[in-house]
Amino acid sequence: MLNKQATLPVAFLQAIQTTLLRYQSTRDHEQDLYFSSARNLARAQFQLADEELSRRLWQDVAERELDVDRILNLMYGCWFQEDREAMQEADAAYSANRVAGGLPPSQVGIFEHC
């Protein structure tokens, strides 16, 4: 019985440490959201050719008010959407161009991008 009580605080501390190590900044979370959306859309449109799934995914982009141009850049600016490094490079280049050009993010309704 004493061993169970002694290991409980250790397990609790390990759980806290693991949780703290998994902290994700807001910027990283936003980037993951864009990468995931671009990855899912690329798969639905280019690999599966699933019109209904593509429509639902674009609707999700519109509902989340994501920057459509940024997603399109990730879809067409990377050969492999599974390559996180390539996605980060394409996203950084897009962000730099947008800031340099002083352009606001585009948030259009569903299918207006077509």
VENFEN-V374114 format. One line per field, one symbol per residue. phi: phi as a letter, one per 20 degrees, with the letter a starting at -180 (. if undefined). psi: psi as a letter, one per 30 degrees, with the letter a starting at -180 (. if undefined). burial: # if it has 9 or more other ideal C-beta (glycine too) atoms within 8 Angstrom, else .. A space follows every 50 residues. Layout:
phi: ???
psi: ???
burial: ???
//
This chain:
phi: .fffffeffffffffffffffegcffffffffffffffffffffeeeele fffgffffffgffelefffffffffdecfcfeegffffffffffffffff emeffecdfgmfff
psi: eeeeeefeeeeeeeeeeeeefgkkleeeeeeeeeeeeeeeeeeeeeefhj eeeeeeeeeeeeefhljeeeeeeeeffkejffjeeeeeeeeeeeeeeeee fgklkkjllkgff.
burial: ............................#.#####.#########..... ..###.######...##########..#..#.#..###.##.###..#.. ..............
//
